[in-house]
Amino acid sequence: MNVLLFLIPTALFLGALGLAAFLWSLKSGQYSDLDGAAWRALNDDEDDKPL
């Protein structure tokens, strides 16, 4: 039972840390161009091919 006194605050802290990281990534624009990365992966330019 004593281990719960350690695990519950640790889990709450890690959850808050993950939420803060997610909110930071939203604020910094990480999710602003979701389609651009998909189209760049499918782009077949001759300039990008190795010799």
DSSP file (Angstrom, degrees, kcal/mol; ACC not computed):
  #  RESIDUE AA STRUCTURE BP1 BP2  ACC     N-H-->O    O-->H-N    N-H-->O    O-->H-N    TCO  KAPPA ALPHA  PHI   PSI    X-CA   Y-CA   Z-CA
    1    1 A M    >>        0   0    0      0, 0.0     3,-0.8     0, 0.0     4,-0.6   0.000 360.0 360.0 360.0 -30.3    0.0    0.0    0.0
    2    2 A N  T >4  +     0   0    0      1,-0.2     3,-0.7     2,-0.2     4,-0.5   0.783 360.0  65.4 -67.9 -26.1    2.9    2.3    0.6
    3    3 A V  T >> S+     0   0    0      1,-0.2     4,-2.5     2,-0.2     3,-0.9   0.791  91.9  63.2 -68.5 -25.4    4.0    1.9   -3.0
    4    4 A L  H <> S+     0   0    0     -3,-0.8     4,-2.1     1,-0.2    -1,-0.2   0.815  92.9  62.6 -66.9 -29.7    0.8    3.7   -4.1
    5    5 A L  H << S+     0   0    0     -3,-0.7    -1,-0.2    -4,-0.6    -2,-0.2   0.732 113.3  36.0 -66.7 -20.5    2.0    6.8   -2.3
    6    6 A F  H <> S+     0   0    0     -3,-0.9     4,-1.4    -4,-0.5    -2,-0.2   0.811 117.8  49.1 -95.3 -40.8    4.9    6.8   -4.7
    7    7 A L  H  X S+     0   0    0     -4,-2.5     4,-2.6     2,-0.2     5,-0.2   0.867 105.0  55.1 -74.6 -37.5    3.3    5.6   -7.9
    8    8 A I  H  X S+     0   0    0     -4,-2.1     4,-2.4     2,-0.2     5,-0.2   0.949 111.5  42.4 -66.0 -49.5    0.2    7.8   -8.0
    9    9 A P  H  > S+     0   0    0      0, 0.0     4,-2.4     0, 0.0    -1,-0.2   0.881 115.0  52.5 -64.0 -34.2    2.1   11.2   -7.8
   10   10 A T  H  X S+     0   0    0     -4,-1.4     4,-2.5     2,-0.2    -2,-0.2   0.926 110.6  46.7 -65.0 -43.9    4.6    9.8  -10.3
   11   11 A A  H  X S+     0   0    0     -4,-2.6     4,-2.2     2,-0.2    -1,-0.2   0.899 113.1  49.3 -65.0 -41.0    1.9    8.8  -12.8
   12   12 A L  H  X S+     0   0    0     -4,-2.4     4,-2.2    -5,-0.2    -2,-0.2   0.896 111.7  49.2 -64.6 -39.9    0.2   12.2  -12.4
   13   13 A F  H  X S+     0   0    0     -4,-2.4     4,-2.3     2,-0.2    -2,-0.2   0.924 112.1  47.1 -65.2 -45.0    3.5   14.0  -12.9
   14   14 A L  H  X S+     0   0    0     -4,-2.5     4,-2.3     2,-0.2    -2,-0.2   0.869 111.9  51.1 -66.5 -36.1    4.3   12.0  -16.1
   15   15 A G  H  X S+     0   0    0     -4,-2.2     4,-2.3     2,-0.2    -1,-0.2   0.911 111.3  47.3 -65.3 -42.7    0.8   12.5  -17.4
   16   16 A A  H  X S+     0   0    0     -4,-2.2     4,-2.4     2,-0.2    -2,-0.2   0.871 110.9  52.6 -66.1 -36.6    1.1   16.3  -16.9
   17   17 A L  H  X S+     0   0    0     -4,-2.3     4,-2.2     2,-0.2    -2,-0.2   0.911 110.2  47.7 -65.2 -42.5    4.5   16.3  -18.5
   18   18 A G  H  X S+     0   0    0     -4,-2.3     4,-2.2     2,-0.2    -2,-0.2   0.899 112.1  49.6 -64.5 -40.8    3.1   14.5  -21.6
   19   19 A L  H  X S+     0   0    0     -4,-2.3     4,-2.6     2,-0.2    -2,-0.2   0.898 110.3  50.6 -64.3 -40.9    0.2   16.9  -21.8
   20   20 A A  H  X S+     0   0    0     -4,-2.4     4,-2.2     2,-0.2    -2,-0.2   0.898 110.4  49.7 -64.7 -39.9    2.5   19.9  -21.5
   21   21 A A  H  X S+     0   0    0     -4,-2.2     4,-2.1     2,-0.2    -2,-0.2   0.896 111.8  48.7 -65.7 -39.4    4.7   18.5  -24.3
   22   22 A F  H  X S+     0   0    0     -4,-2.2     4,-1.9     2,-0.2    -2,-0.2   0.920 112.0  47.8 -65.8 -44.1    1.6   17.9  -26.5
   23   23 A L  H  X S+     0   0    0     -4,-2.6     4,-2.2     1,-0.2    -2,-0.2   0.866 110.7  52.4 -65.7 -35.7    0.4   21.5  -25.9
   24   24 A W  H  X S+     0   0    0     -4,-2.2     4,-2.1     2,-0.2    -1,-0.2   0.904 108.3  50.7 -64.0 -41.8    3.8   22.9  -26.6
   25   25 A S  H  <>S+     0   0    0     -4,-2.1     5,-2.2     1,-0.2     6,-0.4   0.859 110.2  50.0 -67.6 -33.6    3.9   21.0  -29.9
   26   26 A L  H ><5S+     0   0    0     -4,-1.9     3,-1.0     1,-0.2    -1,-0.2   0.920 111.8  48.2 -65.2 -43.2    0.5   22.4  -30.8
   27   27 A K  H 3<5S+     0   0    0     -4,-2.2    -2,-0.2     1,-0.2    -1,-0.2   0.833 108.8  53.2 -67.9 -32.7    1.6   25.9  -30.0
   28   28 A S  T 3<5S-     0   0    0     -4,-2.1    -1,-0.2    -5,-0.1    -2,-0.2   0.477 116.8-110.1 -85.8  -0.7    4.8   25.6  -32.0
   29   29 A G  T X 5 +     0   0    0     -3,-1.0     3,-1.2    -4,-0.4     4,-0.3   0.755  67.5 144.5  86.7  24.9    3.0   24.5  -35.2
   30   30 A Q  T 3 <S+     0   0    0     -5,-2.2     3,-0.2     1,-0.3    -4,-0.1   0.783  78.6  40.8 -65.8 -26.7    4.1   20.9  -35.4
   31   31 A Y  T 3  S+     0   0    0     -6,-0.4     3,-0.4    -5,-0.2    -1,-0.3   0.105  84.1 101.8-109.5  21.0    0.7   19.9  -36.8
   32   32 A S  S <  S+     0   0    0     -3,-1.2     2,-0.4     1,-0.3    -1,-0.2   0.810  87.4  35.0 -78.5 -28.9    0.0   22.8  -39.1
   33   33 A D     >  +     0   0    0     -4,-0.3     4,-0.7    -3,-0.2    -1,-0.3  -0.706  63.0 154.4-127.7  80.0    0.9   21.0  -42.4
   34   34 A L  H  > S+     0   0    0     -2,-0.4     4,-0.7    -3,-0.4    -1,-0.1   0.823  76.1  48.3 -76.7 -31.1   -0.2   17.3  -42.1
   35   35 A D  H  > S+     0   0    0      1,-0.2     4,-2.1     2,-0.2     5,-0.2   0.753  97.8  69.9 -81.9 -23.5   -0.6   16.8  -45.9
   36   36 A G  H  > S+     0   0    0      1,-0.2     4,-2.2     2,-0.2    -1,-0.2   0.906  97.7  48.7 -62.8 -42.8    2.8   18.3  -46.9
   37   37 A A  H  X S+     0   0    0     -4,-0.7     4,-1.6     1,-0.2    -1,-0.2   0.872 110.3  52.4 -66.3 -36.1    4.9   15.5  -45.4
   38   38 A A  H  X S+     0   0    0     -4,-0.7     4,-1.2     1,-0.2    -1,-0.2   0.906 111.7  45.4 -66.5 -40.9    2.7   12.9  -47.1
   39   39 A W  H  X S+     0   0    0     -4,-2.1     4,-1.0     1,-0.2    -2,-0.2   0.857 110.0  54.3 -72.2 -33.5    3.1   14.5  -50.5
   40   40 A R  H  < S+     0   0    0     -4,-2.2    -1,-0.2     1,-0.2    -2,-0.2   0.843 105.9  53.4 -67.7 -31.3    6.9   15.0  -50.0
   41   41 A A  H  < S+     0   0    0     -4,-1.6    -1,-0.2     1,-0.2    -2,-0.2   0.829 113.0  43.6 -70.2 -30.9    7.2   11.3  -49.3
   42   42 A L  H  < S+     0   0    0     -4,-1.2    -1,-0.2    -5,-0.1    -2,-0.2   0.586  86.5 113.0 -89.4 -11.0    5.4   10.5  -52.6
   43   43 A N     <  -     0   0    0     -4,-1.0     2,-0.5    -3,-0.1    -3,-0.0  -0.436  50.9-162.1 -66.4 129.8    7.3   13.1  -54.6
   44   44 A D        +     0   0    0     -2,-0.2     2,-0.2     3,-0.0    -1,-0.1  -0.631  19.5 169.2-117.3  71.7    9.6   11.4  -57.2
   45   45 A D        -     0   0    0     -2,-0.5     3,-0.5     1,-0.1     4,-0.3  -0.569  36.7-139.6 -83.1 145.9   12.1   14.0  -58.3
   46   46 A E  S >  S+     0   0    0     -2,-0.2     3,-0.9     1,-0.2    -1,-0.1   0.770 100.0  65.4 -72.0 -25.9   15.1   13.1  -60.4
   47   47 A D  T 3  S+     0   0    0      1,-0.2    -1,-0.2    -3,-0.0    -3,-0.0   0.755  96.6  55.6 -69.4 -24.1   17.2   15.4  -58.3
   48   48 A D  T 3  S+     0   0    0     -3,-0.5    -1,-0.2     2,-0.1    -2,-0.2   0.572  83.7 100.8 -87.1  -9.6   16.8   13.4  -55.1
   49   49 A K  S <  S-     0   0    0     -3,-0.9     2,-0.1    -4,-0.3    -5,-0.0  -0.545  75.2-118.5 -80.0 139.5   18.1   10.1  -56.5
   50   50 A P              0   0    0      0, 0.0    -1,-0.1     0, 0.0    -2,-0.1  -0.357 360.0 360.0 -71.3 157.5   21.6    9.0  -55.7
   51   51 A L              0   0    0     -2,-0.1    -2,-0.0     0, 0.0     0, 0.0   0.470 360.0 360.0 -72.4 360.0   24.1    8.5  -58.5
